[in-house]
Amino acid sequence: MGIIGQEANRGQLDMAALNAATGVFWAQFLQSRANPSATAKLFCEVFRIGDSEQSADEGARLILSGAKTTTSSLLWEYDKQGKPLPLVGSLSILEDGRGKPSVL
């Protein structure tokens, strides 16, 4: 899928796929925006850092403290999962190791 094709997939968040805490977090964020519909179209994904509860907690802690300022993913992971690539301006939610939303 090319970048142009991916644009159509942005913002198609399945609220039923979110855990309850992350759904509330996203809904509250949208309510705080001047144009919630336009903002919702920027949604990309919910993710955790690492491969364990402990590494996800540590990654979230480092991001919240400002010690970690970037993240990255492998292209093949997006292809394998059929997920659109993030684009400039995309919004993602980072969860800790227990699935609690930490930051947008």
DRENBATI-696267 format. One record per residue (C-alpha): residue number from 1; y, x, z. Coordinates in Angstrom, 1 decimal. Last residue first. Example, Ala and Ser with C-alpha at 12.3 -4.5 7.8 and 13.67 -1.06 7.14 Angstrom:
// residues 2
<node><k>2</k><v>-1.1</v><u>13.7</u><w>7.1</w></node>
<node><k>1</k><v>-4.5</v><u>12.3</u><w>7.8</w></node>
***
This chain:
// residues 104
<node><k>104</k><v>10.6</v><u>-0.5</u><w>23.4</w></node>
<node><k>103</k><v>9.6</v><u>0.8</u><w>26.8</w></node>
<node><k>102</k><v>6.9</v><u>0.4</u><w>29.5</w></node>
<node><k>101</k><v>4.8</v><u>-2.7</u><w>28.6</w></node>
<node><k>100</k><v>1.9</v><u>-3.0</u><w>31.0</w></node>
<node><k>99</k><v>-1.4</v><u>-2.5</u><w>29.3</w></node>
<node><k>98</k><v>-3.1</v><u>-0.7</u><w>32.2</w></node>
<node><k>97</k><v>-2.7</v><u>2.7</u><w>30.7</w></node>
<node><k>96</k><v>1.0</v><u>2.2</u><w>30.0</w></node>
<node><k>95</k><v>2.2</v><u>0.3</u><w>27.0</w></node>
<node><k>94</k><v>4.7</v><u>1.4</u><w>24.4</w></node>
<node><k>93</k><v>6.3</v><u>-1.4</u><w>22.4</w></node>
<node><k>92</k><v>7.3</v><u>-0.7</u><w>18.8</w></node>
<node><k>91</k><v>10.5</v><u>-1.4</u><w>16.8</w></node>
<node><k>90</k><v>11.0</v><u>-0.3</u><w>13.2</w></node>
<node><k>89</k><v>14.5</v><u>0.9</u><w>12.3</w></node>
<node><k>88</k><v>13.3</v><u>3.5</u><w>9.8</w></node>
<node><k>87</k><v>9.8</v><u>2.4</u><w>8.7</w></node>
<node><k>86</k><v>6.6</v><u>2.3</u><w>10.6</w></node>
<node><k>85</k><v>3.5</v><u>2.3</u><w>8.4</w></node>
<node><k>84</k><v>1.7</v><u>-1.0</u><w>7.9</w></node>
<node><k>83</k><v>-1.6</v><u>-1.4</u><w>9.7</w></node>
<node><k>82</k><v>-4.9</v><u>-1.7</u><w>7.9</w></node>
<node><k>81</k><v>-6.7</v><u>0.0</u><w>10.8</w></node>
<node><k>80</k><v>-8.2</v><u>2.8</u><w>8.7</w></node>
<node><k>79</k><v>-5.0</v><u>3.2</u><w>6.7</w></node>
<node><k>78</k><v>-2.8</v><u>3.4</u><w>9.8</w></node>
<node><k>77</k><v>-5.2</v><u>5.9</u><w>11.4</w></node>
<node><k>76</k><v>-5.4</v><u>7.9</u><w>8.1</w></node>
<node><k>75</k><v>-1.6</v><u>8.5</u><w>8.4</w></node>
<node><k>74</k><v>-2.0</v><u>10.2</u><w>11.7</w></node>
<node><k>73</k><v>0.4</v><u>9.2</u><w>14.5</w></node>
<node><k>72</k><v>3.5</v><u>10.7</u><w>16.0</w></node>
<node><k>71</k><v>5.6</v><u>10.4</u><w>19.1</w></node>
<node><k>70</k><v>9.1</v><u>11.8</u><w>20.0</w></node>
<node><k>69</k><v>11.3</v><u>12.2</u><w>23.1</w></node>
<node><k>68</k><v>9.0</v><u>13.4</u><w>25.8</w></node>
<node><k>67</k><v>10.8</v><u>14.7</u><w>28.9</w></node>
<node><k>66</k><v>13.2</v><u>11.7</u><w>28.9</w></node>
<node><k>65</k><v>11.8</v><u>10.4</u><w>32.2</w></node>
<node><k>64</k><v>10.6</v><u>7.2</u><w>30.5</w></node>
<node><k>63</k><v>8.9</v><u>9.1</u><w>27.7</w></node>
<node><k>62</k><v>7.1</v><u>11.4</u><w>30.2</w></node>
<node><k>61</k><v>6.0</v><u>8.5</u><w>32.4</w></node>
<node><k>60</k><v>4.7</v><u>6.6</u><w>29.3</w></node>
<node><k>59</k><v>2.7</v><u>9.6</u><w>28.2</w></node>
<node><k>58</k><v>1.3</v><u>10.2</u><w>31.7</w></node>
<node><k>57</k><v>0.2</v><u>6.5</u><w>32.1</w></node>
<node><k>56</k><v>-1.4</v><u>6.6</u><w>28.6</w></node>
<node><k>55</k><v>-3.1</v><u>9.9</u><w>29.5</w></node>
<node><k>54</k><v>-4.5</v><u>8.4</u><w>32.7</w></node>
<node><k>53</k><v>-5.7</v><u>5.2</u><w>31.1</w></node>
<node><k>52</k><v>-7.5</v><u>7.2</u><w>28.5</w></node>
<node><k>51</k><v>-7.2</v><u>8.2</u><w>24.8</w></node>
<node><k>50</k><v>-3.7</v><u>9.3</u><w>24.5</w></node>
<node><k>49</k><v>-0.4</v><u>7.3</u><w>24.1</w></node>
<node><k>48</k><v>-0.5</v><u>3.6</u><w>24.0</w></node>
<node><k>47</k><v>0.6</v><u>1.2</u><w>21.3</w></node>
<node><k>46</k><v>2.2</v><u>-2.1</u><w>20.4</w></node>
<node><k>45</k><v>3.2</v><u>-2.3</u><w>16.7</w></node>
<node><k>44</k><v>5.9</v><u>-2.7</u><w>14.1</w></node>
<node><k>43</k><v>8.5</v><u>-5.3</u><w>15.0</w></node>
<node><k>42</k><v>11.7</v><u>-5.2</u><w>12.8</w></node>
<node><k>41</k><v>11.3</v><u>-8.8</u><w>11.6</w></node>
<node><k>40</k><v>11.7</v><u>-9.9</u><w>15.2</w></node>
<node><k>39</k><v>15.2</v><u>-8.5</u><w>15.2</w></node>
<node><k>38</k><v>16.3</v><u>-10.7</u><w>12.3</w></node>
<node><k>37</k><v>14.9</v><u>-13.8</u><w>14.1</w></node>
<node><k>36</k><v>16.4</v><u>-12.8</u><w>17.5</w></node>
<node><k>35</k><v>20.0</v><u>-12.5</u><w>16.1</w></node>
<node><k>34</k><v>22.3</v><u>-11.7</u><w>19.0</w></node>
<node><k>33</k><v>19.6</v><u>-10.1</u><w>20.9</w></node>
<node><k>32</k><v>18.7</v><u>-10.7</u><w>24.6</w></node>
<node><k>31</k><v>16.3</v><u>-13.5</u><w>23.8</w></node>
<node><k>30</k><v>14.3</v><u>-11.0</u><w>21.6</w></node>
<node><k>29</k><v>13.9</v><u>-8.6</u><w>24.5</w></node>
<node><k>28</k><v>12.8</v><u>-11.4</u><w>26.8</w></node>
<node><k>27</k><v>10.2</v><u>-12.5</u><w>24.2</w></node>
<node><k>26</k><v>8.9</v><u>-8.9</u><w>23.8</w></node>
<node><k>25</k><v>8.5</v><u>-8.4</u><w>27.6</w></node>
<node><k>24</k><v>6.9</v><u>-11.8</u><w>28.0</w></node>
<node><k>23</k><v>4.4</v><u>-11.0</u><w>25.3</w></node>
<node><k>22</k><v>3.7</v><u>-7.6</u><w>26.7</w></node>
<node><k>21</k><v>3.0</v><u>-9.1</u><w>30.2</w></node>
<node><k>20</k><v>0.7</v><u>-11.7</u><w>28.7</w></node>
<node><k>19</k><v>-1.4</v><u>-9.4</u><w>26.5</w></node>
<node><k>18</k><v>-0.4</v><u>-9.5</u><w>22.9</w></node>
<node><k>17</k><v>-2.8</v><u>-10.7</u><w>20.2</w></node>
<node><k>16</k><v>-1.7</v><u>-14.4</u><w>20.7</w></node>
<node><k>15</k><v>1.9</v><u>-13.3</u><w>19.8</w></node>
<node><k>14</k><v>0.7</v><u>-12.3</u><w>16.3</w></node>
<node><k>13</k><v>3.6</v><u>-10.2</u><w>15.2</w></node>
<node><k>12</k><v>4.4</v><u>-10.5</u><w>11.5</w></node>
<node><k>11</k><v>7.7</v><u>-8.6</u><w>11.8</w></node>
<node><k>10</k><v>7.0</v><u>-6.1</u><w>9.2</w></node>
<node><k>9</k><v>4.3</v><u>-7.0</u><w>6.6</w></node>
<node><k>8</k><v>6.7</v><u>-7.7</u><w>3.7</w></node>
<node><k>7</k><v>8.3</v><u>-4.2</u><w>4.2</w></node>
<node><k>6</k><v>4.9</v><u>-2.7</u><w>3.7</w></node>
<node><k>5</k><v>4.7</v><u>-3.6</u><w>0.1</w></node>
<node><k>4</k><v>7.9</v><u>-1.6</u><w>-0.6</w></node>
<node><k>3</k><v>6.5</v><u>1.4</u><w>1.3</w></node>
<node><k>2</k><v>3.4</v><u>1.4</u><w>-0.9</w></node>
<node><k>1</k><v>0.0</v><u>0.0</u><w>0.0</w></node>
***
